[in-house]
Amino acid sequence: MESMQNKPKDGTDSDLSEQIKAATKDSHIRAENTQLMLNYQKGQITQTQYKLLLCSLYEIYQALEEELDRNCDHPAVQPIYFPQELARLESLEQDLEHFFGSHWRKRVTVPAATHRYTQRLREIGKNSPNLLVAHAYTRYLGDLSGGQVLGKITQKSLGLSGSKGTAFFLFPGVTSPNRFKQLYRSRMNSIELIEKDRQDVLKEATKAFEFNIEVFDDLQKMLSITEEAFSEKGNDVASSTQSTNFSSSPVLQFALGVGIALATVGMGVYAF
């Protein structure tokens, strides 16, 4: 291909995985210090929040995996195409059915930010498949790393037994996450890109992270507005009633779903 050539072999500084890690370092630091992510690590998660997270992840992975499948023979995608080991869509469907029942597809609700992200995945899948590498690396290796911690936190916080409701965090096709991540990085580093295409992948990785941070900023604003609204109602409202209003607010549900999705990315990306 005209757009491909051998990448330099002058050490780890030239490895695409290391370059992505370095390029997104600042964004990661900002993301991991958000209040919502800190709360999640403390086990402060509700079933409503988790269900909304699953809805957003389903939409994102549906777009990502359909584009990876469609471009599986592309020179930049083929080396990191591991559907048997990594595909999350079936697991997410199991989790959604557990919480919503057999008609879960009619109950999937996601915020506008999720739609914007899936639109981006569709766009690059159609026009620039090499950029899918940045999204696949960030999501899948994040799930294999920080996602494992989040799975245990979620299971304990929500009182879930076995894998019911947390299949998303399980990778039955990966016997050793650490060894598999080494293999994945090696395969990704073998992708041959000219310098311009390499820089585009790095920019796409940063763009994905920055996009999530922007969504989180919007979430914080929504939470502030909601808290102010509750405050204006006064203390005469029973706590149980507040809890019902809190969980039934569509805007707040959207915000919480996005925010916890950010925590998944934030926790995983630097455990690579």
C-alpha positions as CSV (number, residue, x, y, z in Angstrom):
1,M,0.0,0.0,0.0
2,E,1.1,3.5,-0.7
3,S,0.3,4.7,2.8
4,M,2.4,2.0,4.5
5,Q,6.1,1.6,5.1
6,N,8.4,0.0,7.7
7,K,8.4,1.8,11.0
8,P,11.7,2.6,12.7
9,K,13.2,-0.1,14.9
10,D,15.2,2.1,17.2
11,G,13.7,1.0,20.6
12,T,10.6,1.3,22.7
13,D,10.3,5.0,22.0
14,S,9.2,4.1,18.5
15,D,6.5,1.6,19.7
16,L,3.0,2.7,18.9
17,S,1.7,1.4,22.2
18,E,4.3,3.5,24.1
19,Q,3.6,6.5,22.0
20,I,-0.1,6.3,22.6
21,K,0.5,6.0,26.3
22,A,2.7,9.0,26.3
23,A,0.4,11.1,24.1
24,T,-2.6,10.6,26.4
25,K,-0.8,10.8,29.7
26,D,-2.0,14.3,30.7
27,S,-5.5,13.5,29.7
28,H,-5.5,10.4,31.8
29,I,-4.2,12.3,34.9
30,R,-7.1,14.7,34.6
31,A,-9.6,12.0,34.1
32,E,-8.5,9.8,37.0
33,N,-8.8,12.7,39.4
34,T,-12.5,13.4,38.8
35,Q,-14.7,13.0,41.8
36,L,-17.0,10.5,40.2
37,M,-14.1,8.2,39.4
38,L,-12.8,8.4,43.0
39,N,-16.3,7.6,44.2
40,Y,-16.5,4.6,42.0
41,Q,-13.3,3.2,43.3
42,K,-14.7,3.6,46.8
43,G,-17.7,1.4,45.8
44,Q,-20.2,4.2,45.6
45,I,-22.2,3.0,42.7
46,T,-26.0,2.4,42.3
47,Q,-27.8,-0.1,40.1
48,T,-29.3,2.7,38.2
49,Q,-25.9,4.1,37.4
50,Y,-24.5,0.7,36.4
51,K,-27.5,-0.1,34.1
52,L,-27.0,3.2,32.3
53,L,-23.3,2.5,31.9
54,L,-24.1,-0.8,30.3
55,C,-26.5,0.9,27.9
56,S,-23.7,3.3,26.8
57,L,-21.1,0.6,26.5
58,Y,-23.4,-1.5,24.4
59,E,-23.9,1.3,21.9
60,I,-20.1,2.1,21.8
61,Y,-19.0,-1.6,21.4
62,Q,-21.7,-2.3,18.8
63,A,-20.2,0.5,16.6
64,L,-16.6,-0.4,17.4
65,E,-16.9,-4.1,16.8
66,E,-19.0,-3.8,13.7
67,E,-16.4,-1.5,12.2
68,L,-13.6,-3.8,13.3
69,D,-15.4,-6.7,11.7
70,R,-16.0,-4.8,8.5
71,N,-12.3,-3.8,8.3
72,C,-10.7,-6.9,9.7
73,D,-8.6,-7.4,6.5
74,H,-7.2,-3.8,6.6
75,P,-3.4,-3.8,7.2
76,A,-3.7,-1.7,10.3
77,V,-6.7,-3.6,11.8
78,Q,-5.8,-7.2,11.0
79,P,-2.9,-7.5,13.5
80,I,-5.0,-6.4,16.5
81,Y,-8.2,-8.1,15.4
82,F,-9.1,-10.6,18.2
83,P,-12.9,-11.2,18.1
84,Q,-12.8,-14.5,20.0
85,E,-10.7,-13.1,22.8
86,L,-11.9,-9.5,23.1
87,A,-15.4,-9.0,21.7
88,R,-17.7,-7.5,24.4
89,L,-21.1,-7.2,22.6
90,E,-22.4,-10.6,23.6
91,S,-21.4,-10.1,27.2
92,L,-23.1,-6.7,27.3
93,E,-26.3,-8.3,25.8
94,Q,-26.3,-10.8,28.6
95,D,-25.9,-8.2,31.3
96,L,-28.6,-6.0,29.8
97,E,-31.0,-8.9,29.6
98,H,-30.2,-9.7,33.3
99,F,-31.2,-6.2,34.4
100,F,-33.9,-5.3,31.9
101,G,-35.4,-8.6,30.8
102,S,-35.9,-10.1,27.4
103,H,-37.1,-6.9,25.9
104,W,-34.0,-4.9,26.9
105,R,-33.4,-3.5,23.5
106,K,-36.5,-1.3,23.8
107,R,-35.1,0.1,27.1
108,V,-31.6,1.1,26.1
109,T,-31.2,4.8,26.8
110,V,-28.0,6.7,26.1
111,P,-26.9,10.4,26.2
112,A,-26.1,12.5,23.1
113,A,-22.4,12.1,23.9
114,T,-22.6,8.4,23.3
115,H,-24.2,9.0,19.9
116,R,-21.4,11.4,19.0
117,Y,-18.8,8.8,19.9
118,T,-20.5,6.0,17.9
119,Q,-20.8,8.4,15.0
120,R,-17.1,9.0,15.2
121,L,-16.4,5.3,15.1
122,R,-18.6,4.8,12.1
123,E,-16.9,7.7,10.3
124,I,-13.4,6.5,10.8
125,G,-14.4,2.9,10.1
126,K,-15.7,4.1,6.7
127,N,-13.0,6.6,5.8
128,S,-9.9,6.0,8.0
129,P,-9.8,2.4,9.4
130,N,-6.3,2.8,10.7
131,L,-7.7,5.1,13.4
132,L,-9.7,2.3,14.8
133,V,-6.5,1.1,16.3
134,A,-6.5,4.0,18.8
135,H,-10.0,3.2,20.0
136,A,-9.6,-0.6,20.2
137,Y,-6.4,-0.2,22.2
138,T,-7.9,2.2,24.6
139,R,-11.1,0.3,25.2
140,Y,-10.0,-3.3,25.2
141,L,-6.8,-3.1,27.1
142,G,-8.5,-0.7,29.6
143,D,-11.2,-3.4,30.1
144,L,-8.5,-6.1,30.6
145,S,-6.7,-3.9,33.2
146,G,-8.8,-1.5,35.2
147,G,-12.0,-3.1,34.1
148,Q,-11.1,-6.2,36.2
149,V,-11.0,-4.0,39.3
150,L,-14.2,-2.3,38.4
151,G,-15.9,-5.7,37.9
152,K,-15.1,-6.7,41.5
153,I,-16.2,-3.3,42.9
154,T,-19.5,-3.5,41.0
155,Q,-20.2,-7.0,42.1
156,K,-19.6,-6.2,45.7
157,S,-21.4,-2.8,45.7
158,L,-24.5,-4.2,44.0
159,G,-24.6,-7.5,45.8
160,L,-24.4,-9.5,42.5
161,S,-23.6,-13.2,42.6
162,G,-21.4,-15.1,40.1
163,S,-21.2,-13.4,36.7
164,K,-24.8,-12.3,36.7
165,G,-24.9,-8.7,35.5
166,T,-21.1,-8.5,35.2
167,A,-20.3,-10.6,32.2
168,F,-18.8,-7.5,30.5
169,F,-15.8,-7.7,32.8
170,L,-15.1,-11.3,32.1
171,F,-12.8,-12.5,29.2
172,P,-13.2,-16.3,29.1
173,G,-11.0,-16.4,25.9
174,V,-8.1,-14.8,27.7
175,T,-6.3,-17.2,30.1
176,S,-3.7,-14.7,31.2
177,P,-4.6,-10.9,30.8
178,N,-0.9,-9.9,31.3
179,R,0.4,-12.2,28.6
180,F,-2.4,-11.3,26.3
181,K,-1.7,-7.6,26.7
182,Q,1.9,-8.2,25.8
183,L,0.8,-10.1,22.7
184,Y,-1.6,-7.3,21.8
185,R,1.0,-4.6,22.2
186,S,3.5,-6.6,20.2
187,R,1.0,-7.1,17.4
188,M,0.0,-3.4,17.4
189,N,3.6,-2.3,17.4
190,S,4.1,-4.4,14.3
191,I,1.7,-2.3,12.3
192,E,3.6,-0.4,9.6
193,L,2.6,3.2,9.3
194,I,4.1,6.2,7.6
195,E,4.8,9.1,10.1
196,K,1.7,11.0,9.1
197,D,-0.6,8.0,9.7
198,R,1.2,7.3,13.0
199,Q,0.6,10.9,14.2
200,D,-3.0,10.6,13.2
201,V,-3.4,7.5,15.4
202,L,-1.8,9.3,18.3
203,K,-4.1,12.3,17.8
204,E,-7.1,10.0,17.6
205,A,-6.2,8.4,20.9
206,T,-5.9,11.8,22.5
207,K,-9.1,13.0,20.9
208,A,-11.0,10.0,22.3
209,F,-9.8,10.7,25.8
210,E,-10.4,14.4,25.5
211,F,-13.9,13.8,24.2
212,N,-14.6,11.7,27.4
213,I,-13.3,14.5,29.6
214,E,-15.5,17.0,27.9
215,V,-18.5,14.8,28.5
216,F,-17.5,14.4,32.2
217,D,-17.3,18.2,32.5
218,D,-20.9,18.4,31.2
219,L,-21.8,15.7,33.7
220,Q,-20.4,17.8,36.6
221,K,-22.6,20.7,35.5
222,M,-25.7,18.6,35.3
223,L,-25.0,17.2,38.8
224,S,-24.6,20.7,40.2
225,I,-27.8,21.9,38.7
226,T,-29.6,18.8,40.1
227,E,-28.2,19.3,43.6
228,E,-29.2,23.0,43.5
229,A,-32.8,21.9,42.5
230,F,-33.0,19.5,45.5
231,S,-31.6,22.2,47.8
232,E,-34.3,24.6,46.7
233,K,-37.0,22.1,47.7
234,G,-35.8,22.3,51.3
235,N,-35.3,19.7,53.9
236,D,-39.0,18.8,54.3
237,V,-38.8,16.2,51.5
238,A,-38.3,12.7,52.7
239,S,-35.1,11.1,51.8
240,S,-36.9,8.2,50.1
241,T,-38.8,10.6,47.9
242,Q,-35.5,12.4,47.0
243,S,-34.0,9.0,46.1
244,T,-36.9,8.3,43.8
245,N,-36.7,11.7,42.1
246,F,-33.0,11.4,41.8
247,S,-33.0,8.1,40.0
248,S,-36.0,9.0,37.8
249,S,-34.5,12.2,36.3
250,P,-33.7,11.4,32.6
251,V,-31.0,14.1,32.4
252,L,-29.3,12.9,35.5
253,Q,-29.5,9.3,34.4
254,F,-27.8,10.2,31.2
255,A,-25.1,12.1,33.0
256,L,-24.4,9.3,35.5
257,G,-24.1,6.7,32.7
258,V,-21.5,8.7,30.9
259,G,-19.6,9.5,34.0
260,I,-19.1,5.9,35.0
261,A,-18.1,5.0,31.5
262,L,-15.3,7.6,31.9
263,A,-14.2,5.9,35.1
264,T,-13.8,2.6,33.2
265,V,-11.5,4.2,30.6
266,G,-9.6,6.2,33.2
267,M,-8.8,3.2,35.5
268,G,-7.7,1.0,32.7
269,V,-5.7,2.9,30.3
270,Y,-2.5,3.3,32.3
271,A,-2.5,-0.2,33.7
272,F,-1.5,-1.3,30.1
